[in-house]
Amino acid sequence: MFFKQLATKEASLSYLLGCGSLGKAIAVDVVAGDEDWFVEQAEAQNVSITHVLETHVHADHYSGGRALAERLGAKYCLYKDASPEFEFEPLNDGDVIDVGNVKVRVIYTPGHTMDSISLAVSDNRRSEEPWFLLTGDTLFVGSIGRPDLAGREKEMAGMLFDTLHTKLLSFPDTTEIYPAHQAGSVCGAGISGKPVSTLGFEKRFNPMLSVTDKDEFVQLLTKEIPPRPAEMDKIVAANIKA
C-alpha cells in the first residue's frame, strides 16, 4: 500500500491511497485547486485513480473531486442519499471498493450530515483487518463533527452519538483514524493540529467520546456550536450544481 495525506486550504485534509503493485488508487475529499497534485502523485506512483470519493457534500470548501474524476475518467462517488444535480456513483453502507491489494469498505456514519460516510481501509498483504479509518467530518483528532449544518442539531447530535458508539468505536483500539480536517477548521470545536490518531487514544482523551449517556452527549454537543462556515450555502450549492 501507498498512502498520501495532503494538508490543504480551510484546514482540510485530502487523501490518495492504493496499491502500487497492481496500479490502482482512490482519491478522497479533493479540494478545488489541488487536482494537479493528485495527477502528479498518481503518475509518480505509476497508478491509475479509479475512484474519487467524498466523505460528504462539503460546506466549508469547494470540492475538486468531480473535476478530477472527469479529467481522469474515474468514478465520482458519494453516499447514495446525496442529492447533487449531476450523475454520480452511489455508495451503499457496506460496499467494498477493490483497489488491488487494498480494500476500502464504506461505513454510513450520519450525524455531521445525513450523507456522511467513513472508510475502513485494509491492506490484504498484511491483514484483512482494517488498518485505518478515514473518518471525514464525523470523528476528528480531539473532537467530533458539528451537528447543526442541516438545521436539526439535536436530532443530528443523537445520530452522531449512535454512529460513534455503534460503528466507529467498535473497531480495535489500534485502528488509526485520519479525518478530513485538522486545527483551524470550523467543522468542529477543539480539533487538534495533529492529523492522525488512534481510536484507543481518542477513547481516552477525546472529551466527547467519554460521554456515554446519549442525552448528556446531545446537550453538551449542542450547547456551544461554532459559527457556521462563511458562505456555507454558496459553497454547498456549488458542490452539488450540475
N, C-alpha and C positions, 0 to 999 in steps of 0.2 A: 504493500500500500504506500502511496504517497499522499501527503496532506499539506495543504497550504491555507493559512489564515491571513486575510487581508484586513488591516485596520483602515477604515475609510472615513468618509465625511459623516457628520452628525453622530460621531462616536459609534458608528456601525461596524460590524464585523461580518465579513463575507468569507466564503469557503470554496476551495477547489480540491477535490479528492478523488481517488480512484485507484486503478490497478495498472501499473506501468507495464507489467509483463504481458498483459492482454490488451493494452492500449485503449482503455476506457476510463472516462471520468464524468463526474457531475459537478455542476456549479450551483451554489446555494446563496440566496439573498444578495444578488448582484446589485450594486448601486450604480445609478446612471453616471457615466463618465469613466467607469472602470472596465469597460468591455475589452479594451485593448490588453489590459493586464491579464485577463483570463485567456485570451487568444495566445499571447506570448508565453504564458506559463504552460499552457497545454502543448504548444509546439516544443518547448524546452523539455517536457516530459515525454514527448512523442506519443501523445494520447489524443483521442477524439472525445470531445464533450458531447455525450449523447442525450443528457437531460439537464435542464436548467430549472431549479426548484425555488419556490418562495415558501417560507415557513408561514406566511400570511400576507394579505394585502397590506402593505406598509403605509403608515400615516405620517411618518416623520421624515421620509426622504423619497426622492424619485427613484423608481426601480429601473435598472438597466437589464433586467432579466429577459424580457421579451425581445428587446433589440439584439441581445447576444444570441438567443435561441434562433431568431430569424437569420442572423448573419451566418450561423454555423449549420443550419438545418437540423437543430436539436429540438427535442420535445420541450415545450414550456409547460410546467406543471404547477398546479395549485390544488388545494383541497377541493373536493367535488362540490361543496356548497358555496364556494366563492362565486361571485356573480359579475365578472367583468363583461364588457361589451364585445369581446372577441373570443374566438375559439381557443381552447387550451386543453391540455391533457389532464383529465380529472384524476385525483388521487383519492383512494379509499383507505380507511383505517385498516392496517394490517397488510397493505400492499408491500411487495418487496421488489426493489429495483436492482437488477443484476448489473453490476459494474465490474465484470471479470471476477477476480477472486474476492472482491468487496461486495457485500450485500447491504442494502440500505432499506430498512423497514420503516414504513410510515406509521406514526402514532398520532391519533387525533387527540389534541390537547387544548380544548376550548377554555376560555377564561379571559385571556387578554383580548382576543377577538373570537368570533364564532367560527372562523375558518383557520384557526391556528393549528399547526402540526409541529411535532418534533420528529427527529430522525434517529433511529438506532442503527449504528454502523458496526459491521463485523468484518474482520479480515480472516477469511476462511483458511488462509495459510497458517494462521496462528490458532484460531479457535472460532467455533460457530457462535460463541457467546458474544454479545455486543461489547465492543471495546469502549465506545464513547457514544454520547448523545449530542446531537445538535438541537438545542432547546429553543431556538427562536427567541421570542419575547415572553415566553412562559416562565422560564427559570433563568435568572442571572446569577453571576457570582456575587454573593452578598445580598441579593434582593430577588424579587419576583416581579412579574409584569403588572402593569396598571390595569384595572378592570373597567374603566369608565368610558372608553372610546366609543362604545355602542350606545351610551346614554342610559344604561341599565346596570349601574355599578354594583349594587348589592347582589343582584341575580348573577352577574358575571363573576363577582368575587366568590360566590358559592360554587360556581362551576370550576373556578381556578383551584379552590381547595380540593374538590373531588379529583381533578386532573392530577394535582401534585401527589395526593395521598394514595390514589388507587392505580396510578400509572407510573409516573416518573420515579417516585421514591420506592417503587417495588424492585428496581434494578439493584444489583450489588453495590455496596459502598465504594468499591474500587472503580466503578464506572466514571469515566471523565465526562465533564459537561463543557460544551462550547456554545455560548449564547450568541445572539445576534447583535448585542450591544455591550459596551463597557462604560466606565465612568464618563459622565458628560451627556449621556442620553436622557431625554425626557420621558422615555418609555417605562421608567421605574425609578423609585426613590432609593438612594443609598447604594447604587451599583458600584462594585469595586473596579479599580483600574486594571486589575489582573484579569486577563482574558480567558482563563481556564481554571477549572477547579475539579473536585471530585464530589460525587454525591455524599460520601461519608463526611467530608469536611463541611459541606453545606448543611447537612443534617445537624452537625454540632454547632455551627457558628452563624448560619443564616437565620436572622431573628424570626422571620415569618414561618420557617419550617419547624420551629419549636412549638408553634401554636397548634395544638391538636384538637381543640374544640372548634367546630365549624362556625358557630355563632360568634365566638370571640374573634376568630380569624376575619370574618366578614366585617365586623365592627372596626377592627384595627386597620384593615386594608383600605377601608373607605373613609377613615377619619380625616386624613390629611393627604389629599391627592394633588400631585404637582399640576401646574398649569398645562392646559392642552398644548400639543405641539403647534408651533406657529404655522399658519396656512394649512392646517391639517386637512380641511375639506378640499382645498385646491389640490393638494398632493394626492389624496385618495382618488379624486376624480381623474387626475392624470394617469394614475396607475391602473385604472380599470377602463380607461377610454379606448375605443377601437382605433 
